[in-house]
């Protein structure tokens, strides 16, 4: 049974068709055993990917596909990498439900465009960073 | 969440994880997460709640100017 409502599917399909002019890769890291939310996460990402030809979904096994796990520095599952022309360092660990589903959709648009709506001053300040910054944003299902 | 991912996109030095705390409770304990959203930058800078862009940026710049522990 699909997770998204029909009207949401139609809406997203339309927005993707209109706004996605470049490909977006969803890389999903999972494991069949010992991950209670992996199955649901997979369904969500499969449905999203099915709504646009520009969105591809690749599934990796957290235990077996060590090369990819290392390359993307994935340390827990379920994990999703949202990749565009390159890997921007965007990760989702756990289910993107409620508000975070909207975050995922907005991220897909940004990644396809390769740019965001952050203020110019913010972009300039970020350009002056000299050291890596790893952000972890903790959320709960909404 | 959006600000963190947007900043990751704009800067090659920034990476941003959404972490659903109920699925990873050990991280909630590790970083003393009592309310959400909570952002931790480079293990050192803690930001509570949803904050406006300039304040979020301030935390990112602070983390980026401190020598990594």
N, CA and C atoms of all chains as a GROMACS GRO file, in nm:
protein
  633
    1UNK      N    1   0.084  -0.119   0.000
    1UNK     CA    2   0.000   0.000   0.000
    1UNK      C    3   0.088   0.125   0.000
    2UNK      N    4   0.059   0.220  -0.088
    2UNK     CA    5   0.146   0.338  -0.094
    2UNK      C    6   0.135   0.421   0.033
    3UNK      N    7   0.245   0.484   0.070
    3UNK     CA    8   0.247   0.567   0.190
    3UNK      C    9   0.195   0.707   0.162
    4UNK      N   10   0.222   0.753   0.042
    4UNK     CA   11   0.178   0.888   0.007
    4UNK      C   12   0.034   0.885  -0.042
    5UNK      N   13  -0.040   0.988  -0.006
    5UNK     CA   14  -0.177   0.999  -0.056
    5UNK      C   15  -0.174   1.034  -0.204
    6UNK      N   16  -0.280   0.993  -0.274
    6UNK     CA   17  -0.287   1.017  -0.419
    6UNK      C   18  -0.264   1.162  -0.455
    7UNK      N   19  -0.327   1.251  -0.378
    7UNK     CA   20  -0.316   1.392  -0.416
    7UNK      C   21  -0.174   1.445  -0.391
    8UNK      N   22  -0.108   1.391  -0.290
    8UNK     CA   23   0.030   1.432  -0.265
    8UNK      C   24   0.124   1.379  -0.374
    9UNK      N   25   0.096   1.256  -0.416
    9UNK     CA   26   0.176   1.198  -0.526
    9UNK      C   27   0.164   1.284  -0.651
   10UNK      N   28   0.041   1.321  -0.683
   10UNK     CA   29   0.017   1.400  -0.804
   10UNK      C   30   0.085   1.537  -0.794
   11UNK      N   31   0.072   1.597  -0.675
   11UNK     CA   32   0.133   1.727  -0.653
   11UNK      C   33   0.285   1.720  -0.671
   12UNK      N   34   0.346   1.620  -0.604
   12UNK     CA   35   0.492   1.606  -0.611
   12UNK      C   36   0.539   1.576  -0.754
   13UNK      N   37   0.465   1.491  -0.820
   13UNK     CA   38   0.497   1.455  -0.958
   13UNK      C   39   0.502   1.580  -1.045
   14UNK      N   40   0.402   1.665  -1.029
   14UNK     CA   41   0.394   1.789  -1.104
   14UNK      C   42   0.510   1.883  -1.072
   15UNK      N   43   0.540   1.897  -0.942
   15UNK     CA   44   0.651   1.985  -0.900
   15UNK      C   45   0.784   1.932  -0.951
   16UNK      N   46   0.804   1.802  -0.942
   16UNK     CA   47   0.929   1.742  -0.990
   16UNK      C   48   0.945   1.765  -1.140
   17UNK      N   49   0.837   1.743  -1.214
   17UNK     CA   50   0.843   1.761  -1.359
   17UNK      C   51   0.879   1.905  -1.394
   18UNK      N   52   0.820   1.997  -1.319
   18UNK     CA   53   0.839   2.138  -1.346
   18UNK      C   54   0.977   2.188  -1.303
   19UNK      N   55   1.025   2.140  -1.187
   19UNK     CA   56   1.143   2.200  -1.126
   19UNK      C   57   1.271   2.119  -1.133
   20UNK      N   58   1.262   1.989  -1.158
   20UNK     CA   59   1.385   1.908  -1.159
   20UNK      C   60   1.443   1.902  -1.300
   21UNK      N   61   1.547   1.982  -1.321
   21UNK     CA   62   1.607   1.984  -1.454
   21UNK      C   63   1.739   1.907  -1.459
   22UNK      N   64   1.785   1.863  -1.342
   22UNK     CA   65   1.906   1.781  -1.335
   22UNK      C   66   1.880   1.659  -1.248
   23UNK      N   67   1.960   1.554  -1.271
   23UNK     CA   68   1.937   1.431  -1.195
   23UNK      C   69   1.976   1.443  -1.048
   24UNK      N   70   1.903   1.370  -0.964
   24UNK     CA   71   1.932   1.362  -0.822
   24UNK      C   72   1.942   1.214  -0.786
   25UNK      N   73   2.049   1.180  -0.715
   25UNK     CA   74   2.068   1.041  -0.676
   25UNK      C   75   2.039   1.023  -0.528
   26UNK      N   76   1.948   0.930  -0.499
   26UNK     CA   77   1.923   0.892  -0.360
   26UNK      C   78   1.999   0.763  -0.335
   27UNK      N   79   2.092   0.766  -0.241
   27UNK     CA   80   2.168   0.646  -0.207
   27UNK      C   81   2.122   0.599  -0.069
   28UNK      N   82   2.061   0.483  -0.068
   28UNK     CA   83   2.000   0.432   0.054
   28UNK      C   84   2.083   0.318   0.111
   29UNK      N   85   2.122   0.332   0.236
   29UNK     CA   86   2.199   0.228   0.303
   29UNK      C   87   2.109   0.158   0.403
   30UNK      N   88   2.104   0.026   0.389
   30UNK     CA   89   2.011  -0.050   0.471
   30UNK      C   90   2.071  -0.185   0.508
   31UNK      N   91   1.990  -0.262   0.575
   31UNK     CA   92   2.032  -0.394   0.618
   31UNK      C   93   1.903  -0.465   0.651
   32UNK      N   94   1.889  -0.588   0.611
   32UNK     CA   95   1.762  -0.657   0.630
   32UNK      C   96   1.735  -0.685   0.777
   33UNK      N   97   1.839  -0.729   0.846
   33UNK     CA   98   1.820  -0.764   0.987
   33UNK      C   99   1.859  -0.647   1.076
   34UNK      N  100   1.804  -0.646   1.193
   34UNK     CA  101   1.842  -0.552   1.298
   34UNK      C  102   1.821  -0.405   1.266
   35UNK      N  103   1.726  -0.376   1.180
   35UNK     CA  104   1.695  -0.236   1.158
   35UNK      C  105   1.544  -0.225   1.145
   36UNK      N  106   1.478  -0.183   1.251
   36UNK     CA  107   1.332  -0.188   1.256
   36UNK      C  108   1.266  -0.089   1.160
   37UNK      N  109   1.335   0.020   1.126
   37UNK     CA  110   1.273   0.121   1.041
   37UNK      C  111   1.324   0.118   0.897
   38UNK      N  112   1.416   0.028   0.867
   38UNK     CA  113   1.476   0.025   0.733
   38UNK      C  114   1.373  -0.004   0.623
   39UNK      N  115   1.282  -0.095   0.654
   39UNK     CA  116   1.180  -0.134   0.556
   39UNK      C  117   1.091  -0.015   0.518
   40UNK      N  118   1.048   0.058   0.620
   40UNK     CA  119   0.963   0.174   0.597
   40UNK      C  120   1.040   0.284   0.524
   41UNK      N  121   1.164   0.302   0.563
   41UNK     CA  122   1.249   0.403   0.496
   41UNK      C  123   1.261   0.368   0.348
   42UNK      N  124   1.284   0.241   0.318
   42UNK     CA  125   1.298   0.197   0.179
   42UNK      C  126   1.172   0.228   0.100
   43UNK      N  127   1.056   0.201   0.161
   43UNK     CA  128   0.928   0.230   0.092
   43UNK      C  129   0.914   0.378   0.061
   44UNK      N  130   0.949   0.462   0.158
   44UNK     CA  131   0.938   0.607   0.137
   44UNK      C  132   1.026   0.650   0.019
   45UNK      N  133   1.151   0.604   0.021
   45UNK     CA  134   1.244   0.647  -0.084
   45UNK      C  135   1.206   0.589  -0.221
   46UNK      N  136   1.153   0.468  -0.221
   46UNK     CA  137   1.108   0.408  -0.349
   46UNK      C  138   0.992   0.490  -0.407
   47UNK      N  139   0.901   0.529  -0.320
   47UNK     CA  140   0.787   0.609  -0.370
   47UNK      C  141   0.833   0.743  -0.424
   48UNK      N  142   0.922   0.810  -0.352
   48UNK     CA  143   0.971   0.940  -0.398
   48UNK      C  144   1.041   0.925  -0.534
   49UNK      N  145   1.128   0.824  -0.543
   49UNK     CA  146   1.203   0.804  -0.666
   49UNK      C  147   1.110   0.770  -0.783
   50UNK      N  148   0.999   0.705  -0.754
   50UNK     CA  149   0.906   0.665  -0.861
   50UNK      C  150   0.832   0.784  -0.922
   51UNK      N  151   0.841   0.900  -0.857
   51UNK     CA  152   0.764   1.015  -0.902
   51UNK      C  153   0.835   1.100  -1.006
   52UNK      N  154   0.963   1.070  -1.032
   52UNK     CA  155   1.035   1.149  -1.132
   52UNK      C  156   1.145   1.067  -1.198
   53UNK      N  157   1.159   1.085  -1.329
   53UNK     CA  158   1.267   1.018  -1.401
   53UNK      C  159   1.403   1.076  -1.363
   54UNK      N  160   1.401   1.196  -1.305
   54UNK     CA  161   1.527   1.260  -1.266
   54UNK      C  162   1.582   1.206  -1.134
   55UNK      N  163   1.498   1.132  -1.061
   55UNK     CA  164   1.541   1.081  -0.930
   55UNK      C  165   1.570   0.932  -0.941
   56UNK      N  166   1.693   0.896  -0.905
   56UNK     CA  167   1.727   0.754  -0.905
   56UNK      C  168   1.752   0.709  -0.762
   57UNK      N  169   1.724   0.583  -0.738
   57UNK     CA  170   1.745   0.527  -0.604
   57UNK      C  171   1.838   0.407  -0.615
   58UNK      N  172   1.948   0.411  -0.538
   58UNK     CA  173   2.040   0.298  -0.534
   58UNK      C  174   2.044   0.246  -0.391
   59UNK      N  175   2.031   0.116  -0.377
   59UNK     CA  176   2.032   0.058  -0.242
   59UNK      C  177   2.165  -0.010  -0.214
   60UNK      N  178   2.219   0.017  -0.098
   60UNK     CA  179   2.343  -0.048  -0.056
   60UNK      C  180   2.320  -0.122   0.074
   61UNK      N  181   2.393  -0.230   0.088
   61UNK     CA  182   2.386  -0.306   0.212
   61UNK      C  183   2.497  -0.258   0.305
   62UNK      N  184   2.456  -0.213   0.422
   62UNK     CA  185   2.546  -0.153   0.520
   62UNK      C  186   2.661  -0.248   0.558
   63UNK      N  187   2.634  -0.377   0.555
   63UNK     CA  188   2.735  -0.474   0.596
   63UNK      C  189   2.823  -0.517   0.478
   64UNK      N  190   2.759  -0.537   0.363
   64UNK     CA  191   2.829  -0.594   0.248
   64UNK      C  192   2.903  -0.489   0.165
   65UNK      N  193   2.837  -0.375   0.140
   65UNK     CA  194   2.894  -0.275   0.049
   65UNK      C  195   2.989  -0.179   0.122
   66UNK      N  196   3.094  -0.234   0.175
   66UNK     CA  197   3.188  -0.158   0.258
   66UNK      C  198   3.250  -0.039   0.186
   67UNK      N  199   3.277  -0.059   0.057
   67UNK     CA  200   3.342   0.048  -0.020
   67UNK      C  201   3.256   0.174  -0.022
   68UNK      N  202   3.126   0.154  -0.048
   68UNK     CA  203   3.033   0.269  -0.052
   68UNK      C  204   3.010   0.326   0.088
   69UNK      N  205   3.002   0.239   0.187
   69UNK     CA  206   2.983   0.283   0.326
   69UNK      C  207   3.099   0.375   0.366
   70UNK      N  208   3.220   0.335   0.329
   70UNK     CA  209   3.338   0.416   0.361
   70UNK      C  210   3.341   0.544   0.280
   71UNK      N  211   3.312   0.532   0.152
   71UNK     CA  212   3.315   0.648   0.062
   71UNK      C  213   3.222   0.758   0.112
   72UNK      N  214   3.102   0.719   0.155
   72UNK     CA  215   3.003   0.818   0.199
   72UNK      C  216   3.003   0.837   0.351
   73UNK      N  217   3.097   0.772   0.417
   73UNK     CA  218   3.113   0.784   0.563
   73UNK      C  219   2.980   0.765   0.637
   74UNK      N  220   2.910   0.660   0.599
   74UNK     CA  221   2.782   0.627   0.663
   74UNK      C  222   2.811   0.542   0.786
   75UNK      N  223   2.762   0.584   0.903
   75UNK     CA  224   2.796   0.511   1.026
   75UNK      C  225   2.677   0.449   1.098
   76UNK      N  226   2.557   0.465   1.041
   76UNK     CA  227   2.439   0.402   1.101
   76UNK      C  228   2.330   0.392   0.996
   77UNK      N  229   2.229   0.311   1.022
   77UNK     CA  230   2.120   0.293   0.925
   77UNK      C  231   1.985   0.297   0.995
   78UNK      N  232   1.877   0.332   0.921
   78UNK     CA  233   1.875   0.360   0.777
   78UNK      C  234   1.938   0.496   0.746
   79UNK      N  235   2.016   0.500   0.638
   79UNK     CA  236   2.082   0.624   0.598
   79UNK      C  237   2.047   0.658   0.455
   80UNK      N  238   2.033   0.787   0.430
   80UNK     CA  239   2.010   0.832   0.294
   80UNK      C  240   2.106   0.946   0.260
   81UNK      N  241   2.172   0.933   0.145
   81UNK     CA  242   2.256   1.039   0.091
   81UNK      C  243   2.179   1.102  -0.024
   82UNK      N  244   2.166   1.234  -0.023
   82UNK     CA  245   2.101   1.303  -0.135
   82UNK      C  246   2.212   1.370  -0.216
   83UNK      N  247   2.238   1.312  -0.334
   83UNK     CA  248   2.354   1.354  -0.413
   83UNK      C  249   2.310   1.416  -0.545
   84UNK      N  250   2.375   1.524  -0.584
   84UNK     CA  251   2.347   1.586  -0.712
   84UNK      C  252   2.467   1.573  -0.803
   85UNK      N  253   2.516   1.685  -0.855
   85UNK     CA  254   2.635   1.684  -0.939
   85UNK      C  255   2.754   1.629  -0.861
   86UNK      N  256   2.746   1.643  -0.729
   86UNK     CA  257   2.848   1.584  -0.641
   86UNK      C  258   2.783   1.552  -0.508
   87UNK      N  259   2.862   1.492  -0.418
   87UNK     CA  260   2.813   1.467  -0.282
   87UNK      C  261   2.834   1.594  -0.200
   88UNK      N  262   2.724   1.655  -0.160
   88UNK     CA  263   2.732   1.781  -0.084
   88UNK      C  264   2.744   1.758   0.067
   89UNK      N  265   2.732   1.632   0.108
   89UNK     CA  266   2.739   1.604   0.252
   89UNK      C  267   2.604   1.607   0.320
   90UNK      N  268   2.499   1.580   0.244
   90UNK     CA  269   2.363   1.582   0.298
   90UNK      C  270   2.319   1.439   0.332
   91UNK      N  271   2.285   1.418   0.460
   91UNK     CA  272   2.248   1.284   0.507
   91UNK      C  273   2.120   1.288   0.589
   92UNK      N  274   2.044   1.180   0.577
   92UNK     CA  275   1.928   1.156   0.664
   92UNK      C  276   1.951   1.024   0.735
   93UNK      N  277   1.956   1.028   0.868
   93UNK     CA  278   1.967   0.904   0.945
   93UNK      C  279   1.835   0.882   1.018
   94UNK      N  280   1.767   0.773   0.983
   94UNK     CA  281   1.636   0.748   1.039
   94UNK      C  282   1.529   0.797   0.943
   95UNK      N  283   1.405   0.776   0.982
   95UNK     CA  284   1.293   0.809   0.893
   95UNK      C  285   1.271   0.959   0.879
   96UNK      N  286   1.255   1.007   0.756
   96UNK     CA  287   1.220   1.148   0.736
   96UNK      C  288   1.068   1.162   0.737
   97UNK      N  289   1.010   1.173   0.857
   97UNK     CA  290   0.865   1.182   0.863
   97UNK      C  291   0.822   1.325   0.897
   98UNK      N  292   0.699   1.356   0.869
   98UNK     CA  293   0.644   1.488   0.900
   98UNK      C  294   0.722   1.600   0.833
   99UNK      N  295   0.768   1.694   0.916
   99UNK     CA  296   0.844   1.808   0.863
   99UNK      C  297   0.966   1.764   0.785
  100UNK      N  298   1.027   1.655   0.831
  100UNK     CA  299   1.151   1.613   0.767
  100UNK      C  300   1.128   1.553   0.628
  101UNK      N  301   1.005   1.509   0.602
  101UNK     CA  302   0.974   1.466   0.466
  101UNK      C  303   0.978   1.588   0.374
  102UNK      N  304   0.925   1.700   0.424
  102UNK     CA  305   0.931   1.824   0.348
  102UNK      C  306   1.076   1.866   0.327
  103UNK      N  307   1.159   1.849   0.431
  103UNK     CA  308   1.301   1.880   0.418
  103UNK      C  309   1.364   1.798   0.303
  104UNK      N  310   1.328   1.670   0.300
  104UNK     CA  311   1.382   1.584   0.194
  104UNK      C  312   1.344   1.635   0.055
  105UNK      N  313   1.217   1.670   0.039
  105UNK     CA  314   1.170   1.717  -0.091
  105UNK      C  315   1.240   1.848  -0.129
  106UNK      N  316   1.251   1.940  -0.033
  106UNK     CA  317   1.319   2.067  -0.060
  106UNK      C  318   1.467   2.045  -0.090
  107UNK      N  319   1.528   1.951  -0.017
  107UNK     CA  320   1.669   1.917  -0.044
  107UNK      C  321   1.686   1.867  -0.188
  108UNK      N  322   1.591   1.787  -0.233
  108UNK     CA  323   1.599   1.732  -0.369
  108UNK      C  324   1.598   1.847  -0.472
  109UNK      N  325   1.512   1.946  -0.449
  109UNK     CA  326   1.509   2.062  -0.540
  109UNK      C  327   1.641   2.139  -0.537
  110UNK      N  328   1.693   2.162  -0.416
  110UNK     CA  329   1.818   2.237  -0.401
  110UNK      C  330   1.935   2.164  -0.467
  111UNK      N  331   1.942   2.034  -0.441
  111UNK     CA  332   2.053   1.955  -0.493
  111UNK      C  333   2.049   1.951  -0.647
  112UNK      N  334   1.929   1.940  -0.701
  112UNK     CA  335   1.915   1.941  -0.848
  112UNK      C  336   1.961   2.075  -0.904
  113UNK      N  337   1.927   2.183  -0.834
  113UNK     CA  338   1.964   2.316  -0.880
  113UNK      C  339   2.111   2.347  -0.850
  114UNK      N  340   2.166   2.279  -0.749
  114UNK     CA  341   2.304   2.307  -0.708
  114UNK      C  342   2.316   2.440  -0.634
  115UNK      N  343   2.205   2.492  -0.585
  115UNK     CA  344   2.209   2.618  -0.511
  115UNK      C  345   2.092   2.624  -0.413
  116UNK      N  346   2.101   2.717  -0.320
  116UNK     CA  347   1.997   2.731  -0.217
  116UNK      C  348   1.948   2.875  -0.212
  117UNK      N  349   1.846   2.896  -0.127
  117UNK     CA  350   1.795   3.032  -0.108
  117UNK      C  351   1.852   3.097   0.016
  118UNK      N  352   1.965   3.052   0.063
  118UNK     CA  353   2.028   3.118   0.178
  118UNK      C  354   2.065   3.260   0.138
  119UNK      N  355   2.072   3.348   0.238
  119UNK     CA  356   2.106   3.488   0.212
  119UNK      C  357   2.248   3.499   0.154
  120UNK      N  358   2.270   3.599   0.073
  120UNK     CA  359   2.403   3.620   0.014
  120UNK      C  360   2.510   3.633   0.122
  121UNK      N  361   2.475   3.703   0.231
  121UNK     CA  362   2.573   3.722   0.341
  121UNK      C  363   2.611   3.587   0.402
  122UNK      N  364   2.512   3.499   0.410
  122UNK     CA  365   2.538   3.365   0.466
  122UNK      C  366   2.634   3.288   0.374
  123UNK      N  367   2.609   3.294   0.245
  123UNK     CA  368   2.694   3.222   0.150
  123UNK      C  369   2.836   3.277   0.153
  124UNK      N  370   2.848   3.410   0.163
  124UNK     CA  371   2.982   3.471   0.169
  124UNK      C  372   3.056   3.430   0.295
  125UNK      N  373   2.984   3.426   0.406
  125UNK     CA  374   3.047   3.387   0.533
  125UNK      C  375   3.092   3.241   0.526
  126UNK      N  376   3.009   3.155   0.468
  126UNK     CA  377   3.044   3.012   0.456
  126UNK      C  378   3.166   2.994   0.367
  127UNK      N  379   3.179   3.078   0.266
  127UNK     CA  380   3.291   3.067   0.173
  127UNK      C  381   3.424   3.096   0.242
  128UNK      N  382   3.417   3.164   0.356
  128UNK     CA  383   3.540   3.197   0.428
  128UNK      C  384   3.579   3.091   0.532
  129UNK      N  385   3.497   2.985   0.545
  129UNK     CA  386   3.532   2.877   0.638
  129UNK      C  387   3.664   2.813   0.595
  130UNK      N  388   3.746   2.779   0.693
  130UNK     CA  389   3.873   2.714   0.661
  130UNK      C  390   3.882   2.573   0.719
  131UNK      N  391   3.788   2.544   0.810
  131UNK     CA  392   3.792   2.411   0.871
  131UNK      C  393   3.658   2.340   0.852
  132UNK      N  394   3.662   2.206   0.847
  132UNK     CA  395   3.538   2.130   0.829
  132UNK      C  396   3.442   2.149   0.946
  133UNK      N  397   3.314   2.152   0.915
  133UNK     CA  398   3.211   2.160   1.019
  133UNK      C  399   3.112   2.046   0.995
  134UNK      N  400   3.098   1.962   1.095
  134UNK     CA  401   3.001   1.852   1.086
  134UNK      C  402   2.881   1.885   1.173
  135UNK      N  403   2.766   1.896   1.110
  135UNK     CA  404   2.644   1.931   1.182
  135UNK      C  405   2.558   1.807   1.202
  136UNK      N  406   2.509   1.791   1.323
  136UNK     CA  407   2.411   1.686   1.350
  136UNK      C  408   2.287   1.754   1.404
  137UNK      N  409   2.176   1.739   1.332
  137UNK     CA  410   2.052   1.800   1.376
  137UNK      C  411   1.960   1.689   1.427
  138UNK      N  412   1.930   1.695   1.556
  138UNK     CA  413   1.847   1.591   1.617
  138UNK      C  414   1.700   1.631   1.608
  139UNK      N  415   1.619   1.538   1.559
  139UNK     CA  416   1.476   1.563   1.542
  139UNK      C  417   1.397   1.442   1.593
  140UNK      N  418   1.267   1.462   1.609
  140UNK     CA  419   1.178   1.350   1.641
  140UNK      C  420   1.069   1.347   1.534
  141UNK      N  421   1.001   1.233   1.520
  141UNK     CA  422   0.893   1.227   1.421
  141UNK      C  423   0.784   1.328   1.459
  142UNK      N  424   0.728   1.395   1.360
  142UNK     CA  425   0.625   1.494   1.388
  142UNK      C  426   0.491   1.450   1.330
  143UNK      N  427   1.630   2.186   1.027
  143UNK     CA  428   1.701   2.088   0.944
  143UNK      C  429   1.743   2.145   0.812
  144UNK      N  430   1.653   2.224   0.757
  144UNK     CA  431   1.679   2.278   0.623
  144UNK      C  432   1.807   2.362   0.620
  145UNK      N  433   1.825   2.449   0.720
  145UNK     CA  434   1.942   2.536   0.720
  145UNK      C  435   2.071   2.454   0.716
  146UNK      N  436   2.075   2.348   0.794
  146UNK     CA  437   2.196   2.265   0.800
  146UNK      C  438   2.225   2.204   0.663
  147UNK      N  439   2.122   2.149   0.600
  147UNK     CA  440   2.143   2.088   0.468
  147UNK      C  441   2.176   2.192   0.362
  148UNK      N  442   2.114   2.310   0.373
  148UNK     CA  443   2.144   2.416   0.277
  148UNK      C  444   2.289   2.460   0.289
  149UNK      N  445   2.336   2.470   0.413
  149UNK     CA  446   2.475   2.511   0.433
  149UNK      C  447   2.572   2.404   0.384
  150UNK      N  448   2.533   2.278   0.400
  150UNK     CA  449   2.616   2.169   0.346
  150UNK      C  450   2.628   2.181   0.194
  151UNK      N  451   2.518   2.218   0.132
  151UNK     CA  452   2.519   2.231  -0.014
  151UNK      C  453   2.608   2.349  -0.057
  152UNK      N  454   2.601   2.456   0.018
  152UNK     CA  455   2.675   2.577  -0.020
  152UNK      C  456   2.824   2.569   0.011
  153UNK      N  457   2.863   2.486   0.107
  153UNK     CA  458   3.004   2.480   0.145
  153UNK      C  459   3.058   2.338   0.138
  154UNK      N  460   3.171   2.322   0.074
  154UNK     CA  461   3.234   2.190   0.067
  154UNK      C  462   3.286   2.144   0.203
  155UNK      N  463   3.300   2.239   0.295
  155UNK     CA  464   3.353   2.204   0.427
  155UNK      C  465   3.244   2.164   0.526
  156UNK      N  466   3.118   2.189   0.488
  156UNK     CA  467   3.008   2.159   0.580
  156UNK      C  468   2.938   2.029   0.539
  157UNK      N  469   2.920   1.940   0.636
  157UNK     CA  470   2.838   1.821   0.615
  157UNK      C  471   2.726   1.825   0.720
  158UNK      N  472   2.608   1.774   0.684
  158UNK     CA  473   2.494   1.787   0.775
  158UNK      C  474   2.410   1.661   0.779
  159UNK      N  475   2.390   1.610   0.898
  159UNK     CA  476   2.310   1.490   0.919
  159UNK      C  477   2.179   1.525   0.988
  160UNK      N  478   2.070   1.475   0.934
  160UNK     CA  479   1.948   1.470   1.014
  160UNK      C  480   1.957   1.342   1.093
  161UNK      N  481   1.930   1.347   1.223
  161UNK     CA  482   1.932   1.226   1.305
  161UNK      C  483   1.800   1.216   1.380
  162UNK      N  484   1.724   1.110   1.346
  162UNK     CA  485   1.595   1.090   1.413
  162UNK      C  486   1.625   1.022   1.547
  163UNK      N  487   1.605   1.097   1.651
  163UNK     CA  488   1.657   1.060   1.783
  163UNK      C  489   1.596   0.932   1.840
  164UNK      N  490   1.469   0.905   1.809
  164UNK     CA  491   1.408   0.784   1.864
  164UNK      C  492   1.470   0.657   1.807
  165UNK      N  493   1.526   0.671   1.687
  165UNK     CA  494   1.591   0.554   1.626
  165UNK      C  495   1.736   0.538   1.672
  166UNK      N  496   1.792   0.648   1.723
  166UNK     CA  497   1.931   0.642   1.770
  166UNK      C  498   1.941   0.704   1.910
  167UNK      N  499   1.874   0.639   2.008
  167UNK     CA  500   1.868   0.698   2.142
  167UNK      C  501   2.006   0.717   2.207
  168UNK      N  502   2.102   0.635   2.170
  168UNK     CA  503   2.236   0.650   2.231
  168UNK      C  504   2.299   0.784   2.196
  169UNK      N  505   2.261   0.838   2.080
  169UNK     CA  506   2.314   0.970   2.042
  169UNK      C  507   2.245   1.080   2.122
  170UNK      N  508   2.119   1.058   2.153
  170UNK     CA  509   2.047   1.153   2.237
  170UNK      C  510   2.111   1.162   2.375
  171UNK      N  511   2.152   1.047   2.426
  171UNK     CA  512   2.220   1.045   2.556
  171UNK      C  513   2.358   1.110   2.546
  172UNK      N  514   2.428   1.075   2.441
  172UNK     CA  515   2.565   1.125   2.424
  172UNK      C  516   2.568   1.278   2.418
  173UNK      N  517   2.470   1.336   2.346
  173UNK     CA  518   2.472   1.482   2.327
  173UNK      C  519   2.370   1.555   2.414
  174UNK      N  520   2.317   1.486   2.514
  174UNK     CA  521   2.222   1.550   2.606
  174UNK      C  522   2.107   1.620   2.534
  175UNK      N  523   2.041   1.545   2.448
  175UNK     CA  524   1.928   1.602   2.375
  175UNK      C  525   1.802   1.587   2.460
  176UNK      N  526   1.752   1.699   2.510
  176UNK     CA  527   1.630   1.698   2.592
  176UNK      C  528   1.512   1.759   2.516
  177UNK      N  529   1.542   1.830   2.409
  177UNK     CA  530   1.437   1.888   2.326
  177UNK      C  531   1.485   1.893   2.183
  178UNK      N  532   1.392   1.899   2.089
  178UNK     CA  533   1.430   1.906   1.948
  178UNK      C  534   1.367   2.028   1.884
  179UNK      N  535   1.420   2.079   1.773
  179UNK     CA  536   1.547   2.034   1.719
  179UNK      C  537   1.664   2.080   1.804
  180UNK      N  538   1.767   2.001   1.803
  180UNK     CA  539   1.893   2.042   1.866
  180UNK      C  540   2.003   2.015   1.766
  181UNK      N  541   2.093   2.110   1.751
  181UNK     CA  542   2.203   2.096   1.656
  181UNK      C  543   2.336   2.091   1.731
  182UNK      N  544   2.419   1.995   1.693
  182UNK     CA  545   2.554   1.988   1.749
  182UNK      C  546   2.652   2.004   1.633
  183UNK      N  547   2.739   2.103   1.646
  183UNK     CA  548   2.838   2.130   1.541
  183UNK      C  549   2.976   2.089   1.591
  184UNK      N  550   3.039   1.999   1.518
  184UNK     CA  551   3.174   1.952   1.554
  184UNK      C  552   3.188   1.909   1.699
  185UNK      N  553   3.086   1.850   1.753
  185UNK     CA  554   3.090   1.798   1.890
  185UNK      C  555   3.101   1.908   1.996
  186UNK      N  556   3.130   2.030   1.956
  186UNK     CA  557   3.162   2.134   2.054
  186UNK      C  558   3.055   2.240   2.072
  187UNK      N  559   2.990   2.279   1.964
  187UNK     CA  560   2.893   2.388   1.971
  187UNK      C  561   2.751   2.331   1.971
  188UNK      N  562   2.676   2.364   2.074
  188UNK     CA  563   2.540   2.312   2.087
  188UNK      C  564   2.439   2.425   2.066
  189UNK      N  565   2.339   2.397   1.986
  189UNK     CA  566   2.238   2.497   1.954
  189UNK      C  567   2.100   2.437   1.981
  190UNK      N  568   2.026   2.499   2.071
  190UNK     CA  569   1.895   2.445   2.108
  190UNK      C  570   1.784   2.513   2.029
  191UNK      N  571   1.691   2.432   1.979
  191UNK     CA  572   1.572   2.487   1.914
  191UNK      C  573   1.593   2.529   1.770
  192UNK      N  574   1.485   2.573   1.709
  192UNK     CA  575   1.491   2.623   1.572
  192UNK      C  576   1.529   2.769   1.579
  193UNK      N  577   1.638   2.806   1.516
  193UNK     CA  578   1.687   2.944   1.525
  193UNK      C  579   1.693   3.006   1.386
  194UNK      N  580   1.689   3.140   1.380
  194UNK     CA  581   1.697   3.206   1.249
  194UNK      C  582   1.835   3.188   1.184
  195UNK      N  583   1.836   3.208   1.055
  195UNK     CA  584   1.958   3.185   0.975
  195UNK      C  585   2.086   3.249   1.031
  196UNK      N  586   2.084   3.379   1.071
  196UNK     CA  587   2.208   3.440   1.119
  196UNK      C  588   2.262   3.372   1.244
  197UNK      N  589   2.172   3.330   1.332
  197UNK     CA  590   2.216   3.265   1.455
  197UNK      C  591   2.273   3.126   1.426
  198UNK      N  592   2.210   3.056   1.333
  198UNK     CA  593   2.258   2.924   1.293
  198UNK      C  594   2.398   2.937   1.231
  199UNK      N  595   2.411   3.037   1.146
  199UNK     CA  596   2.540   3.063   1.080
  199UNK      C  597   2.649   3.091   1.183
  200UNK      N  598   2.614   3.170   1.283
  200UNK     CA  599   2.708   3.203   1.390
  200UNK      C  600   2.764   3.077   1.455
  201UNK      N  601   2.675   2.980   1.482
  201UNK     CA  602   2.717   2.854   1.544
  201UNK      C  603   2.809   2.775   1.451
  202UNK      N  604   2.777   2.776   1.323
  202UNK     CA  605   2.860   2.704   1.225
  202UNK      C  606   2.998   2.768   1.217
  203UNK      N  607   3.003   2.900   1.214
  203UNK     CA  608   3.131   2.970   1.204
  203UNK      C  609   3.214   2.950   1.331
  204UNK      N  610   3.145   2.946   1.444
  204UNK     CA  611   3.214   2.924   1.570
  204UNK      C  612   3.279   2.785   1.570
  205UNK      N  613   3.203   2.686   1.527
  205UNK     CA  614   3.256   2.549   1.521
  205UNK      C  615   3.372   2.540   1.423
  206UNK      N  616   3.362   2.615   1.314
  206UNK     CA  617   3.465   2.612   1.210
  206UNK      C  618   3.590   2.689   1.246
  207UNK      N  619   3.583   2.769   1.350
  207UNK     CA  620   3.701   2.847   1.388
  207UNK      C  621   3.770   2.789   1.510
  208UNK      N  622   3.706   2.688   1.570
  208UNK     CA  623   3.766   2.621   1.686
  208UNK      C  624   3.845   2.502   1.633
  209UNK      N  625   3.961   2.480   1.690
  209UNK     CA  626   4.040   2.365   1.647
  209UNK      C  627   3.965   2.239   1.689
  210UNK      N  628   3.950   2.148   1.594
  210UNK     CA  629   3.873   2.027   1.621
  210UNK      C  630   3.932   1.945   1.734
  211UNK      N  631   3.845   1.909   1.826
  211UNK     CA  632   3.891   1.828   1.939
  211UNK      C  633   3.916   1.686   1.892
   0.00000   0.00000   0.00000
